[in-house]
Amino acid sequence: MTRRKERPAPPSWFDDGKYQSAATMGADDWLLNLCIRCRLHHEPDSTLEATLHELGSVLRRTDMFPDHSIGPTGTARWEALVRGGPAALSMVEFLDELAPWHSGSEFGIDRARKHGTVKSGVRAVGVSELFFVEGRLPDDVRAYGVANRPPTSNIHHDAPSAYMGTLNDALAAGEGSQRLGRFVVVDLALPDDVLHADLQSFLAGERERLRQIGGEQPYREAAESRRKPSRKTFKALAAMCLLQYLDLSRWNRRENVGLSDRAVQEMAGAAPEDRGAELRDYAATFMHPHHLIAWFARAERSVKVEARR
């Protein structure tokens, strides 16, 4: 007679009681907790794991301070720069868009900790950004621009082709890849409804250009998502033991425990027949950085729109 293999016990750090406060969390704290899990899902880090268990399985923004960082290299060093005002914060976010300085920024952890929100998709360009971008242009374009500064009416006959195009395309040529950010000029003299229509037309054109490039574009599904979170969603996430499931799934994978998804759900406290498919769907959504940010951005913006009505 074959003896049934005993199911492994939960890890020593796992205490379901420490997750119960998730039922009272708002969107800002959910964003922080999920950004951290998303980062750990893609970039395993034993130090960050240990810090998460030390601070508590459910983190609150009000408990996080600059000198008690949750990032692998710390975020305290950015605080002084951010205190410089909106322009300094803009520069930090801009640099993160180009080449994240550390994983806390890349997965939205820093902003979630400081502000509890997803950054706006529209913002003013800082002066420091302008000069930073100039240095990223192709060498021939930058050299031509410097040599012909200020521009006159008799130039351009021998200008590099990229010089006569858009800033977005010139940057792509210099870096060998398209950036998701776009530099545009908005004419505030036009009515809002006209600008909205113009922006929709511009977005459609740019998204089509990206589609034509082909290749892997992991942000595409998130950008086109139409999922609309409800006000009851966050309590539902707590009820289906999402954080427990994410933490135990990571442990199961990291330690090669060999548990099935159903077994992990049961260990997390979520019965497999009780919203199991929905639990896994949310887990997959939130462990994709673009989907995570898009989901919370839609939740934030919809609340603001409803408040104005």
VMD Tcl script that draws the C-alpha trace (Angstrom):
set ca {
  {0.00 0.00 0.00}
  {1.39 3.36 -1.08}
  {1.73 5.78 1.78}
  {0.30 9.20 1.09}
  {2.92 11.93 1.15}
  {2.37 14.40 3.96}
  {1.73 17.98 2.92}
  {4.49 20.39 4.03}
  {3.74 22.71 6.93}
  {3.52 26.47 6.31}
  {6.80 28.37 6.73}
  {7.62 29.54 10.24}
  {7.07 33.20 9.36}
  {3.53 32.63 8.13}
  {0.85 33.77 10.59}
  {-2.60 34.24 9.12}
  {-3.54 36.49 12.04}
  {-1.03 39.09 10.86}
  {-2.92 39.49 7.58}
  {-6.33 40.21 9.05}
  {-5.85 43.99 9.07}
  {-5.86 43.89 5.26}
  {-9.65 43.94 5.48}
  {-9.51 47.57 6.65}
  {-6.86 48.81 4.21}
  {-7.58 51.55 1.71}
  {-6.38 51.71 -1.88}
  {-3.13 53.47 -0.92}
  {-1.97 50.71 1.42}
  {-3.08 48.00 -1.00}
  {-1.00 49.67 -3.68}
  {2.07 49.69 -1.43}
  {1.69 46.03 -0.42}
  {1.11 44.84 -3.97}
  {3.99 46.87 -5.43}
  {6.34 45.18 -2.96}
  {4.98 41.72 -3.83}
  {5.28 42.48 -7.54}
  {8.92 43.45 -7.12}
  {9.66 40.26 -5.15}
  {7.82 38.16 -7.73}
  {10.13 39.36 -10.50}
  {13.32 39.97 -8.54}
  {13.71 37.61 -5.56}
  {15.56 39.31 -2.72}
  {16.15 37.56 0.61}
  {16.90 40.86 2.39}
  {13.66 42.43 1.26}
  {11.76 39.25 2.14}
  {13.22 39.33 5.64}
  {12.39 43.02 5.98}
  {8.81 42.37 4.92}
  {8.40 39.67 7.56}
  {10.06 41.89 10.16}
  {7.84 44.89 9.49}
  {4.69 42.82 9.30}
  {2.85 40.94 6.59}
  {0.53 43.91 6.02}
  {2.31 47.26 5.70}
  {0.82 50.69 6.29}
  {2.13 53.83 4.67}
  {1.84 55.68 7.97}
  {4.38 53.29 9.49}
  {6.98 53.81 6.77}
  {9.64 56.47 7.19}
  {12.58 57.57 5.02}
  {15.09 55.97 7.38}
  {13.20 52.66 7.42}
  {13.30 51.79 3.77}
  {11.67 48.81 2.11}
  {13.88 48.98 -0.94}
  {16.99 46.82 -1.45}
  {19.32 49.84 -1.59}
  {17.24 52.24 0.47}
  {15.15 55.22 -0.53}
  {16.20 57.66 2.19}
  {18.80 59.17 -0.12}
  {16.04 60.37 -2.43}
  {14.12 62.19 0.26}
  {16.35 65.27 0.26}
  {16.02 65.60 -3.49}
  {12.27 65.13 -3.45}
  {11.95 67.82 -0.79}
  {13.28 70.21 -3.42}
  {9.71 70.58 -4.68}
  {7.70 69.49 -7.73}
  {10.58 70.09 -10.12}
  {12.88 67.77 -8.16}
  {10.20 65.11 -7.91}
  {9.55 65.42 -11.64}
  {13.21 64.79 -12.36}
  {13.29 61.69 -10.16}
  {10.22 60.25 -11.89}
  {11.62 61.12 -15.29}
  {14.90 59.35 -14.60}
  {12.95 56.32 -13.42}
  {11.07 56.26 -16.71}
  {14.30 56.26 -18.69}
  {16.37 53.89 -16.58}
  {15.17 53.03 -13.06}
  {17.90 53.70 -10.54}
  {16.70 50.96 -8.21}
  {13.93 48.40 -8.13}
  {11.88 50.31 -5.58}
  {11.25 52.93 -8.22}
  {10.82 50.52 -11.11}
  {7.93 48.73 -9.45}
  {6.29 51.86 -8.07}
  {7.24 51.16 -4.45}
  {8.69 54.59 -3.73}
  {5.71 56.52 -5.00}
  {3.28 54.15 -3.30}
  {5.11 54.65 -0.01}
  {5.30 58.45 -0.31}
  {1.97 59.26 -1.95}
  {-0.19 56.14 -2.00}
  {-1.07 56.83 -5.61}
  {-0.05 56.03 -9.16}
  {1.77 58.92 -10.84}
  {-0.09 60.96 -13.39}
  {0.30 60.09 -17.04}
  {0.43 63.82 -17.87}
  {2.85 66.28 -16.31}
  {4.95 69.31 -17.17}
  {8.51 68.80 -18.39}
  {11.20 70.09 -16.05}
  {14.15 72.18 -17.23}
  {16.56 69.58 -15.85}
  {14.78 66.95 -17.93}
  {15.22 69.01 -21.09}
  {18.99 69.09 -20.72}
  {19.08 65.45 -19.73}
  {17.20 64.55 -22.90}
  {19.57 66.60 -25.02}
  {22.40 64.39 -23.88}
  {20.46 61.29 -24.97}
  {20.03 62.43 -28.58}
  {22.11 60.84 -31.36}
  {25.60 62.35 -31.49}
  {25.20 63.86 -34.97}
  {21.84 65.43 -34.11}
  {23.15 66.91 -30.88}
  {26.36 68.17 -32.52}
  {24.40 69.83 -35.33}
  {22.03 71.47 -32.87}
  {24.89 72.83 -30.78}
  {26.73 74.15 -33.84}
  {23.60 75.91 -35.13}
  {22.42 77.45 -31.88}
  {20.50 79.68 -32.03}
  {18.71 78.40 -35.16}
  {18.52 80.66 -38.22}
  {16.46 80.57 -41.39}
  {19.36 79.37 -43.55}
  {20.12 76.16 -41.70}
  {18.79 72.63 -42.14}
  {20.04 72.00 -45.68}
  {22.74 69.69 -44.33}
  {21.01 68.71 -41.09}
  {20.79 65.03 -40.08}
  {17.39 63.61 -41.02}
  {16.50 62.98 -37.37}
  {17.05 66.68 -36.64}
  {14.06 67.55 -38.82}
  {11.81 64.96 -37.22}
  {10.16 64.72 -33.81}
  {11.99 64.67 -30.51}
  {10.38 61.32 -29.72}
  {11.77 59.71 -32.88}
  {15.21 61.25 -32.40}
  {15.41 59.81 -28.88}
  {14.35 56.40 -30.18}
  {17.07 56.59 -32.84}
  {19.69 57.49 -30.26}
  {18.75 54.75 -27.81}
  {17.73 52.05 -30.27}
  {14.28 51.60 -28.74}
  {11.03 53.45 -28.24}
  {10.25 55.01 -24.87}
  {6.70 54.91 -23.52}
  {6.82 58.62 -22.65}
  {6.06 61.17 -25.36}
  {7.02 64.83 -25.58}
  {4.12 66.95 -26.81}
  {3.03 70.59 -26.89}
  {-0.46 71.41 -25.60}
  {-2.11 74.64 -26.79}
  {-4.09 75.87 -23.78}
  {-5.77 78.50 -25.95}
  {-7.95 75.77 -27.42}
  {-11.10 74.54 -25.62}
  {-10.81 71.41 -23.49}
  {-13.11 69.37 -25.72}
  {-10.93 70.16 -28.73}
  {-7.78 69.22 -26.83}
  {-9.39 65.98 -25.66}
  {-10.24 65.09 -29.26}
  {-6.73 66.02 -30.43}
  {-5.15 63.97 -27.66}
  {-7.27 60.94 -28.53}
  {-6.18 61.24 -32.15}
  {-2.52 61.56 -31.14}
  {-2.75 58.55 -28.82}
  {-4.38 56.41 -31.50}
  {-1.61 57.28 -33.94}
  {1.22 56.59 -31.49}
  {-0.24 53.29 -30.33}
  {-0.63 52.18 -33.93}
  {3.01 53.05 -34.59}
  {4.06 50.86 -31.66}
  {1.92 47.99 -32.96}
  {3.60 48.22 -36.34}
  {7.02 47.91 -34.74}
  {5.99 44.48 -33.49}
  {7.92 42.40 -31.04}
  {7.31 42.06 -27.32}
  {5.30 44.94 -25.90}
  {4.27 43.86 -22.38}
  {2.55 47.16 -21.59}
  {0.04 46.83 -24.44}
  {-2.58 44.73 -22.67}
  {-2.42 46.96 -19.60}
  {-2.86 50.09 -21.72}
  {-5.90 48.60 -23.42}
  {-7.45 47.13 -20.27}
  {-11.07 48.05 -19.59}
  {-11.33 46.48 -16.14}
  {-13.16 48.79 -13.75}
  {-12.50 48.18 -10.03}
  {-15.46 48.61 -7.73}
  {-15.46 50.11 -4.24}
  {-15.96 46.63 -2.77}
  {-12.95 45.13 -4.51}
  {-10.43 45.76 -1.74}
  {-12.48 43.99 0.91}
  {-12.93 41.14 -1.55}
  {-9.14 40.92 -2.03}
  {-8.71 40.55 1.72}
  {-11.53 37.99 1.96}
  {-9.98 35.79 -0.71}
  {-6.60 35.95 1.12}
  {-4.71 37.50 -1.77}
  {-1.65 38.65 0.21}
  {-1.36 35.27 1.95}
  {-1.60 33.51 -1.40}
  {1.05 35.74 -3.00}
  {3.50 35.29 -0.13}
  {3.04 31.53 0.05}
  {3.23 31.15 -3.73}
  {6.56 32.96 -3.68}
  {7.80 30.72 -0.87}
  {6.57 27.60 -2.69}
  {8.45 28.60 -5.82}
  {11.60 29.84 -4.05}
  {12.02 26.77 -1.85}
  {10.87 24.25 -4.49}
  {8.25 22.96 -2.06}
  {6.21 21.47 -4.90}
  {2.72 22.46 -3.75}
  {-0.01 22.84 -6.35}
  {-1.89 26.13 -6.73}
  {-4.86 24.53 -5.00}
  {-2.71 23.44 -2.07}
  {-1.24 26.94 -1.76}
  {-4.75 28.39 -1.79}
  {-5.79 26.05 1.01}
  {-2.69 26.88 3.05}
  {-3.42 30.59 2.52}
  {-6.91 30.09 3.94}
  {-8.76 30.41 0.66}
  {-10.80 27.28 -0.09}
  {-10.13 26.10 -3.68}
  {-13.82 26.04 -4.52}
  {-14.36 29.51 -3.06}
  {-13.33 32.12 -5.67}
  {-10.17 30.19 -6.53}
  {-10.19 31.19 -10.20}
  {-10.81 34.83 -9.28}
  {-7.95 34.73 -6.76}
  {-5.52 33.43 -9.37}
  {-6.72 36.00 -11.88}
  {-6.07 38.89 -9.48}
  {-2.69 37.41 -8.56}
  {-1.67 37.26 -12.23}
  {-2.90 40.81 -12.83}
  {-1.09 42.35 -9.89}
  {2.17 40.50 -10.48}
  {2.49 42.21 -13.87}
  {3.89 45.73 -13.23}
  {2.03 47.42 -16.09}
  {-1.26 45.74 -15.24}
  {-0.87 46.59 -11.56}
  {-0.29 50.29 -12.24}
  {-3.04 50.47 -14.87}
  {-5.55 48.81 -12.51}
  {-4.86 51.21 -9.64}
  {-4.71 54.22 -11.94}
  {-8.17 53.38 -13.24}
  {-9.42 52.96 -9.66}
  {-7.97 56.33 -8.61}
  {-9.15 58.28 -11.64}
  {-12.67 56.82 -11.57}
  {-13.06 57.92 -7.93}
  {-11.97 61.44 -8.85}
  {-14.34 61.58 -11.81}
  {-17.27 60.42 -9.68}
  {-16.42 63.03 -7.04}
  {-16.65 65.87 -9.59}
  {-20.10 64.87 -10.81}
}
mol new
graphics top color blue
foreach p $ca { graphics top sphere $p radius 0.5 }
foreach p [lrange $ca 0 end-1] q [lrange $ca 1 end] { graphics top cylinder $p $q radius 0.2 }
display resetview
